[in-house]
């Protein structure tokens, strides 16, 4: 019996040390980590489960954990999606909202993924997937930092071209509002807009609207 107790104490000590190490890794990651990244960093799955069980972490969505006492997140939905789907890119309404080019309040995250990618599985937040291919996917990606999380989002000009392409889905009134905000924010980069328009095959649609703002 004495031997069993000694082993139990040793196990408790080992778990405590593992949790301390895992906590440091999570803090270095901005307080949030994917299960796959945690395992690569040397955190055992059982350690994450112990932290979840004792209330040291919370599960934001399937396979994504956050320290309970971690720093407040400036935009939890975007940061959760960015961590869970690191190769995705914010697009359309979500990109407009990020660039402050819409009055709409997104109720789901609009996310572009490569056409051949596996669809992401998230319990939360709600997302709407758009499959882009070739340059339509790869062009115009910016890497921004929200707190300590890298978020991929299309730049303003690429976002506008995408909005023209999907005008029947998001509404032409949304596109025109975005164009107005864009003009107020900066001098229009017509060459970039037309280049993205060609990539998205909407240059001829965009041209009359661009001529009206320059």
C-alpha positions as CSV (number, residue, x, y, z in Angstrom):
1,X,0.0,0.0,0.0
2,X,2.9,2.4,0.8
3,X,4.4,1.7,-2.5
4,X,1.1,2.5,-4.3
5,X,0.8,5.8,-2.5
6,X,4.4,6.7,-3.4
7,X,3.8,6.0,-7.0
8,X,0.6,8.0,-6.9
9,X,2.4,11.0,-5.6
10,X,5.1,10.6,-8.3
11,X,2.4,10.5,-10.9
12,X,0.8,13.6,-9.5
13,X,4.1,15.4,-9.5
14,X,4.8,14.4,-13.1
15,X,1.3,15.5,-14.2
16,X,1.8,18.9,-12.4
17,X,5.1,19.4,-14.2
18,X,3.6,18.5,-17.5
19,X,0.8,20.9,-17.0
20,X,3.2,23.7,-16.1
21,X,5.2,23.1,-19.2
22,X,2.1,22.9,-21.4
23,X,0.8,26.1,-19.8
24,X,4.0,27.9,-20.8
25,X,3.7,26.6,-24.4
26,X,0.1,27.8,-24.6
27,X,1.1,31.3,-23.3
28,X,3.9,31.5,-25.9
29,X,1.2,30.6,-28.5
30,X,-1.0,33.5,-27.3
31,X,-3.1,31.3,-25.0
32,X,-4.6,29.2,-27.7
33,X,-3.4,26.0,-29.4
34,X,-4.6,23.3,-31.8
35,X,-4.3,19.7,-30.6
36,X,-2.0,18.8,-33.6
37,X,0.3,21.7,-32.7
38,X,0.3,20.8,-29.0
39,X,1.3,17.2,-29.8
40,X,4.1,18.5,-32.1
41,X,5.3,20.8,-29.3
42,X,5.6,17.7,-27.0
43,X,2.3,18.1,-25.0
44,X,0.7,14.8,-24.4
45,X,-3.0,14.4,-25.2
46,X,-3.6,13.3,-21.6
47,X,-2.1,16.5,-20.3
48,X,-4.5,18.6,-22.4
49,X,-7.4,16.5,-21.1
50,X,-6.2,16.9,-17.5
51,X,-6.0,20.7,-18.0
52,X,-9.5,20.7,-19.5
53,X,-10.8,18.5,-16.6
54,X,-9.4,20.8,-14.0
55,X,-10.6,24.0,-15.6
56,X,-7.2,25.3,-16.7
57,X,-8.2,25.3,-20.3
58,X,-11.5,25.5,-22.3
59,X,-12.3,23.9,-25.6
60,X,-13.2,26.5,-28.1
61,X,-14.1,24.0,-30.8
62,X,-13.1,20.6,-31.9
63,X,-9.3,20.2,-31.4
64,X,-8.7,23.8,-30.2
65,X,-7.9,24.7,-26.6
66,X,-7.5,28.0,-24.8
67,X,-6.1,28.9,-21.4
68,X,-8.9,30.0,-19.0
69,X,-6.8,32.8,-17.6
70,X,-5.2,33.7,-21.0
71,X,-5.4,37.1,-22.5
72,X,-8.8,38.4,-23.7
73,X,-9.3,37.8,-27.4
74,X,-10.0,40.9,-29.5
75,X,-12.0,38.9,-32.0
76,X,-12.7,35.4,-30.7
77,X,-14.4,34.2,-33.9
78,X,-11.7,35.2,-36.3
79,X,-8.9,34.0,-34.1
80,X,-10.6,30.7,-33.5
81,X,-11.0,30.2,-37.3
82,X,-7.5,31.4,-38.0
83,X,-6.1,28.9,-35.5
84,X,-8.3,26.0,-36.6
85,X,-8.0,26.6,-40.4
86,X,-4.5,28.2,-40.8
87,X,-4.6,27.9,-44.6
88,X,-8.0,29.5,-45.0
89,X,-8.4,33.2,-45.9
90,X,-11.0,35.6,-44.7
91,X,-13.1,36.8,-47.7
92,X,-16.2,38.6,-48.7
93,X,-18.3,40.0,-45.8
94,X,-15.7,38.9,-43.2
95,X,-12.9,40.6,-45.1
96,X,-15.1,43.7,-45.6
97,X,-15.7,43.8,-41.9
98,X,-12.0,43.4,-41.1
99,X,-11.2,46.3,-43.4
100,X,-14.1,48.4,-42.1
101,X,-15.7,48.5,-45.5
102,X,-19.2,47.4,-44.5
103,X,-21.9,48.2,-41.9
104,X,-23.0,44.6,-41.9
105,X,-22.3,42.6,-38.7
106,X,-21.2,39.1,-39.9
107,X,-23.2,36.3,-38.3
108,X,-20.8,33.7,-39.8
109,X,-17.2,33.8,-40.9
110,X,-16.7,33.8,-44.7
111,X,-13.7,31.7,-45.4
112,X,-12.0,30.9,-48.7
113,X,-10.1,27.6,-49.0
114,X,-8.3,26.0,-51.9
115,X,-10.7,24.1,-54.2
116,X,-9.1,20.7,-53.4
117,X,-8.8,21.2,-49.6
118,X,-10.7,19.1,-47.1
119,X,-13.6,21.1,-45.6
120,X,-12.8,22.3,-42.1
121,X,-14.8,20.9,-39.1
122,X,-15.7,23.5,-36.5
123,X,-18.3,23.3,-33.8
124,X,-18.1,27.1,-33.4
125,X,-18.1,29.7,-34.8
126,X,-20.4,29.2,-37.8
127,X,-18.5,29.5,-41.0
128,X,-19.4,29.7,-44.7
129,X,-16.9,28.1,-47.0
130,X,-16.1,29.4,-50.5
131,X,-13.8,27.3,-52.7
132,X,-11.4,29.4,-54.8
133,X,-8.9,28.0,-57.3
134,X,-5.6,29.1,-58.7
135,X,-4.8,32.8,-58.5
136,X,-8.4,33.5,-57.3
137,X,-7.3,31.8,-54.1
138,X,-3.6,32.7,-53.8
139,X,-3.6,36.4,-55.0
140,X,-3.9,39.3,-52.6
141,X,-3.4,37.4,-49.3
142,X,-2.3,39.5,-46.4
143,X,-1.1,38.1,-43.1
144,X,-2.3,40.2,-40.2
145,X,-1.8,39.8,-36.4
146,X,-4.8,39.7,-34.1
147,X,-3.2,39.7,-30.6
148,X,-0.6,37.0,-31.2
149,X,-2.6,35.0,-33.8
150,X,-1.8,35.2,-37.5
151,X,-5.0,35.8,-39.6
152,X,-4.9,35.5,-43.4
153,X,-7.3,38.0,-45.1
154,X,-7.5,39.3,-48.7
155,X,-6.4,42.9,-49.2
156,X,-9.0,45.6,-49.9
157,X,-8.7,45.4,-53.7
158,X,-8.9,41.6,-53.9
159,X,-11.9,41.7,-51.5
160,X,-13.7,44.1,-53.8
161,X,-13.1,42.0,-56.8
162,X,-14.4,38.9,-54.9
163,X,-17.5,40.9,-53.9
164,X,-18.2,41.8,-57.5
165,X,-17.8,38.1,-58.4
166,X,-20.2,37.0,-55.7
167,X,-22.5,40.1,-56.0
168,X,-25.6,37.8,-56.5
169,X,-24.9,36.1,-53.2
170,X,-24.0,39.1,-51.0
171,X,-26.1,41.8,-52.7
172,X,-25.1,44.6,-55.0
173,X,-26.0,47.1,-52.3
174,X,-23.2,45.6,-50.1
175,X,-20.7,45.8,-53.0
176,X,-21.5,49.5,-53.7
177,X,-21.3,50.3,-50.0
178,X,-17.9,48.6,-49.8
179,X,-16.8,50.6,-52.8
180,X,-17.8,53.9,-51.1
181,X,-16.0,53.0,-47.9
182,X,-12.9,52.1,-50.0
183,X,-12.9,55.4,-51.8
184,X,-13.2,57.2,-48.5
185,X,-10.3,55.3,-46.9
186,X,-7.7,55.8,-49.6
187,X,-7.0,56.8,-53.1
188,X,-8.4,53.9,-55.3
189,X,-5.7,51.6,-56.7
190,X,-7.4,51.2,-60.1
191,X,-4.6,49.1,-61.6
192,X,-4.8,46.6,-58.7
193,X,-8.6,46.5,-58.8
194,X,-8.6,45.7,-62.5
195,X,-5.8,43.1,-62.1
196,X,-7.8,41.3,-59.5
197,X,-10.9,41.8,-61.6
198,X,-9.3,39.9,-64.4
199,X,-8.2,37.2,-62.1
200,X,-11.8,36.9,-60.8
201,X,-13.2,37.3,-64.4
202,X,-15.2,40.4,-63.5
203,X,-13.1,43.2,-64.9
204,X,-15.7,44.2,-67.4
205,X,-18.4,44.3,-64.7
206,X,-16.2,46.4,-62.4
207,X,-14.9,48.9,-64.9
208,X,-18.0,51.2,-65.1
209,X,-18.1,51.4,-61.3
210,X,-14.3,52.2,-61.1
211,X,-14.6,54.9,-63.7
212,X,-17.2,56.5,-61.5
213,X,-14.9,56.7,-58.4
214,X,-11.7,58.1,-60.0
